[in-house]
Amino acid sequence: MKKTNKIAIIGCGNMGMSILVGIYKNNKVMVCESDPKKKQFLKRKYKVTVCDLRTAIDDSQIIVLAVKPQVFPEILEAIKAFSIKDKLFVSIAAGITTSYIEKELGKNVRVIRTMPNLPVQVKQGITAVCNGKNSNDKDLSLVIDIFNEIGATVVVEEKMMDAVTAVSGSGPAYVFLFVECMVKAAWSLGLDESASKELVLQTLKGSLSLLENSDEDASVLRAKVTSKGGTTQAALEVFAKEKIEKTFKTALLSAKKRAKELSRR
């Protein structure tokens, strides 16, 4: 990709930084960041322009709103003071709807809403994207190209964004919890910490790679590992008894409900 996209990232926390790291080599990126130490780090490490909000808005075509949801009212109020005609706004905030941004910035503003997740830090993220009322397929395609630089993308209807937040937005935490539990269980069997971690992580990586490269779905592959009356069946029977599938459904439903509660519409 040629450096033709002029992108401003407003806010450079964990997710904003991850996006910056993934896209700055292929785009003209500037950053608006309030923390003085982080400003110096960004200039030194990535050689990007670090500027004030007015310059970021004036000199870019695409504005990535990467601030925390609770800061959105303040940021949008400040942005309203500048000329935003023909700008494309991209939100990465959980719970901030396109209609809310459109209402705050003006009815004709073009907005794309996204929900990336933490693995974008290693260009292995998944980002859900959806159009706002005034954005078009060209805008959506442009944003997809940008986020494909840091992983994969999936297009969804905005009404599904709370579900996306529960599944992939929060999902890495579920995976990390699973790893924590499996490693601790390995310790309880007498394995040392180093061996436990290596066994668990490589098992996960290998299993995911197999699943990605197989024509068979997870249930079929699970059955192939499970011999009747064997060790795997003994473990799976415990998971079934503890209602692990129901637990997952209940947990994700709770996360979706909380996402809806926190949303600005």
Secondary structure per residue as TSV (DSSP state, phi and psi in degrees):
chain	resnum	aa	ss	phi	psi
A	1	M	-	360.0	129.1
A	2	K	-	-74.2	156.8
A	3	K	T	-78.7	70.7
A	4	T	T	-108.0	-20.7
A	5	N	-	-83.8	124.4
A	6	K	E	-98.0	107.6
A	7	I	E	-118.2	132.0
A	8	A	E	-109.6	130.1
A	9	I	E	-105.6	116.2
A	10	I	E	-95.2	105.7
A	11	G	-	97.4	128.8
A	12	C	-	-131.7	58.4
A	13	G	S	-79.2	-155.8
A	14	N	H	-57.4	-47.8
A	15	M	H	-76.3	-41.3
A	16	G	H	-60.3	-41.2
A	17	M	H	-64.9	-41.1
A	18	S	H	-62.5	-41.6
A	19	I	H	-65.2	-44.3
A	20	L	H	-56.5	-49.9
A	21	V	H	-59.1	-36.2
A	22	G	H	-78.3	-24.8
A	23	I	H	-117.7	-11.0
A	24	Y	T	-67.9	-24.9
A	25	K	T	-73.7	-25.3
A	26	N	T	-109.1	4.6
A	27	N	S	-142.6	160.6
A	28	K	E	-88.4	103.0
A	29	V	E	-112.3	135.5
A	30	M	E	-125.1	154.9
A	31	V	E	-127.6	136.4
A	32	C	E	-109.5	111.6
A	33	E	-	-140.6	135.9
A	34	S	-	-88.6	-23.9
A	35	D	-	-75.5	118.5
A	36	P	H	-58.7	-42.8
A	37	K	H	-64.6	-41.1
A	38	K	H	-67.7	-34.9
A	39	K	H	-57.4	-48.6
A	40	Q	H	-65.0	-40.3
A	41	F	H	-61.0	-44.8
A	42	L	H	-63.9	-42.5
A	43	K	H	-63.1	-43.8
A	44	R	H	-73.4	-44.5
A	45	K	H	-78.7	-43.2
A	46	Y	H	-114.6	-4.8
A	47	K	-	56.6	32.7
A	48	V	-	-94.9	158.8
A	49	T	E	-75.8	125.8
A	50	V	E	-109.2	121.6
A	51	C	-	-140.7	176.7
A	52	D	-	-81.0	173.7
A	53	L	H	-64.3	-41.2
A	54	R	H	-60.8	-46.5
A	55	T	H	-63.8	-41.1
A	56	A	H	-59.7	-42.8
A	57	I	H	-71.0	-46.7
A	58	D	H	-65.1	-38.5
A	59	D	T	-99.9	11.1
A	60	S	-	-126.3	159.6
A	61	Q	S	-98.8	-33.5
A	62	I	E	-120.5	126.3
A	63	I	E	-113.3	113.5
A	64	V	E	-91.0	114.9
A	65	L	E	-87.4	99.0
A	66	A	-	-113.1	25.0
A	67	V	S	-87.6	165.5
A	68	K	-	-67.3	149.1
A	69	P	G	-52.2	-37.5
A	70	Q	G	-69.8	-15.7
A	71	V	G	-92.6	-10.2
A	72	F	H	-55.3	-46.9
A	73	P	H	-55.9	-42.3
A	74	E	H	-66.0	-44.8
A	75	I	H	-66.3	-45.1
A	76	L	H	-64.5	-37.3
A	77	E	H	-61.7	-41.0
A	78	A	H	-68.5	-39.3
A	79	I	H	-65.0	-31.6
A	80	K	T	-60.3	-20.1
A	81	A	T	-76.5	-11.0
A	82	F	S	-109.3	167.4
A	83	S	-	-78.4	119.2
A	84	I	-	-120.6	15.7
A	85	K	T	-62.4	135.4
A	86	D	T	69.4	11.1
A	87	K	-	-89.4	147.4
A	88	L	E	-109.3	121.0
A	89	F	E	-99.6	132.1
A	90	V	E	-120.8	115.2
A	91	S	E	-97.7	138.0
A	92	I	-	-113.8	9.8
A	93	A	-	-85.5	136.1
A	94	A	T	-67.6	134.2
A	95	G	T	83.4	-5.7
A	96	I	B	-94.9	109.7
A	97	T	-	-81.3	159.0
A	98	T	H	-63.9	-36.7
A	99	S	H	-65.1	-33.9
A	100	Y	H	-65.0	-45.7
A	101	I	H	-65.7	-41.4
A	102	E	H	-61.7	-41.1
A	103	K	H	-64.5	-40.3
A	104	E	H	-77.0	-36.9
A	105	L	H	-96.7	-16.0
A	106	G	-	127.3	144.7
A	107	K	T	-63.4	-20.9
A	108	N	T	-96.4	0.4
A	109	V	-	-67.7	142.4
A	110	R	E	-94.1	125.5
A	111	V	E	-133.5	134.9
A	112	I	E	-117.2	129.7
A	113	R	E	-100.0	137.8
A	114	T	E	-131.6	157.0
A	115	M	E	-135.8	89.6
A	116	P	-	-82.6	170.1
A	117	N	-	-129.0	171.8
A	118	L	G	-57.4	-34.1
A	119	P	G	-63.1	-2.1
A	120	V	G	-60.7	-20.7
A	121	Q	G	-59.0	-28.6
A	122	V	G	-117.3	23.8
A	123	K	T	58.5	33.9
A	124	Q	-	-127.5	24.6
A	125	G	E	-79.8	171.8
A	126	I	E	-128.6	128.8
A	127	T	E	-122.4	123.2
A	128	A	E	-87.7	139.4
A	129	V	E	-132.3	149.0
A	130	C	E	-150.7	152.1
A	131	N	E	-78.4	151.3
A	132	G	-	-90.0	-172.6
A	133	K	S	-64.5	-36.3
A	134	N	S	-105.6	-10.6
A	135	S	-	-78.5	159.8
A	136	N	-	-125.2	-177.8
A	137	D	H	-63.7	-31.5
A	138	K	H	-66.0	-42.5
A	139	D	H	-60.8	-45.5
A	140	L	H	-62.7	-42.7
A	141	S	H	-62.8	-38.8
A	142	L	H	-63.3	-45.2
A	143	V	H	-67.3	-38.4
A	144	I	H	-59.9	-44.2
A	145	D	H	-59.5	-40.7
A	146	I	H	-65.5	-48.0
A	147	F	H	-76.1	-20.0
A	148	N	G	-67.3	-16.5
A	149	E	G	-71.8	-16.8
A	150	I	G	-122.6	24.4
A	151	G	E	145.1	-139.3
A	152	A	E	-119.3	166.2
A	153	T	E	-133.1	155.2
A	154	V	E	-139.7	134.9
A	155	V	E	-92.0	129.4
A	156	V	-	-133.4	164.0
A	157	E	-	-75.2	147.8
A	158	E	G	-61.2	-30.5
A	159	K	G	-63.3	-14.8
A	160	M	G	-94.7	0.5
A	161	M	H	-65.0	-33.1
A	162	D	H	-65.2	-37.4
A	163	A	H	-67.5	-40.8
A	164	V	H	-60.2	-43.0
A	165	T	I	-57.7	-42.2
A	166	A	I	-69.2	-34.1
A	167	V	I	-87.3	-64.2
A	168	S	I	-97.0	-31.6
A	169	G	I	-63.1	-49.8
A	170	S	S	-87.5	-14.4
A	171	G	H	-51.6	-42.2
A	172	P	H	-55.8	-33.0
A	173	A	H	-64.9	-36.2
A	174	Y	H	-65.2	-41.2
A	175	V	H	-64.0	-44.4
A	176	F	H	-63.8	-37.3
A	177	L	H	-63.6	-42.8
A	178	F	H	-59.6	-43.5
A	179	V	H	-62.5	-45.5
A	180	E	H	-55.1	-48.8
A	181	C	H	-65.3	-41.7
A	182	M	H	-69.9	-37.9
A	183	V	H	-64.8	-45.0
A	184	K	H	-63.6	-37.2
A	185	A	H	-64.6	-37.3
A	186	A	H	-64.1	-39.7
A	187	W	H	-59.3	-42.1
A	188	S	H	-64.3	-18.7
A	189	L	T	-88.0	-1.7
A	190	G	T	105.1	-4.4
A	191	L	-	-74.9	146.5
A	192	D	-	-78.2	170.5
A	193	E	H	-61.1	-44.7
A	194	S	H	-63.4	-48.8
A	195	A	H	-64.5	-39.9
A	196	S	H	-59.5	-48.1
A	197	K	H	-64.0	-44.4
A	198	E	H	-64.1	-43.0
A	199	L	H	-62.3	-43.7
A	200	V	H	-69.9	-48.0
A	201	L	H	-65.1	-43.4
A	202	Q	H	-70.6	-31.6
A	203	T	H	-63.3	-43.0
A	204	L	H	-64.4	-49.5
A	205	K	H	-60.9	-44.8
A	206	G	H	-65.8	-41.0
A	207	S	H	-65.8	-42.2
A	208	L	H	-66.1	-39.6
A	209	S	H	-63.7	-42.1
A	210	L	H	-61.7	-44.8
A	211	L	H	-62.6	-43.1
A	212	E	H	-64.4	-33.0
A	213	N	T	-99.3	6.7
A	214	S	-	-105.9	150.6
A	215	D	S	-83.1	-6.8
A	216	E	S	-97.6	146.9
A	217	D	-	-83.3	178.3
A	218	A	H	-61.7	-38.8
A	219	S	H	-64.6	-36.9
A	220	V	H	-68.4	-44.9
A	221	L	H	-65.1	-37.7
A	222	R	H	-60.2	-42.9
A	223	A	H	-63.3	-32.7
A	224	K	H	-67.6	-28.3
A	225	V	H	-81.7	-20.8
A	226	T	-	-97.9	102.4
A	227	S	-	-85.8	141.5
A	228	K	T	-60.5	125.7
A	229	G	T	76.3	8.6
A	230	G	S	-94.4	-171.6
A	231	T	H	-65.9	-42.2
A	232	T	H	-63.6	-42.8
A	233	Q	H	-61.1	-38.5
A	234	A	H	-60.4	-42.5
A	235	A	H	-69.5	-44.3
A	236	L	H	-64.1	-32.1
A	237	E	H	-64.6	-33.4
A	238	V	H	-67.4	-44.8
A	239	F	H	-58.7	-42.1
A	240	A	H	-65.3	-42.6
A	241	K	H	-62.1	-36.3
A	242	E	T	-83.6	3.9
A	243	K	T	57.1	52.9
A	244	I	H	-64.7	-35.9
A	245	E	H	-65.1	-42.4
A	246	K	H	-64.5	-38.3
A	247	T	H	-61.2	-44.3
A	248	F	H	-61.0	-46.3
A	249	K	H	-60.9	-43.9
A	250	T	H	-65.8	-41.4
A	251	A	H	-64.6	-46.6
A	252	L	H	-68.6	-35.1
A	253	L	H	-63.4	-39.0
A	254	S	H	-64.9	-41.7
A	255	A	H	-64.9	-41.7
A	256	K	H	-62.8	-43.4
A	257	K	H	-61.1	-42.1
A	258	R	H	-67.1	-37.8
A	259	A	H	-60.4	-41.4
A	260	K	H	-65.8	-40.1
A	261	E	H	-62.7	-34.4
A	262	L	H	-86.0	-7.0
A	263	S	-	-75.0	151.7
A	264	R	B	-111.3	121.3
A	265	R	-	-119.5	360.0
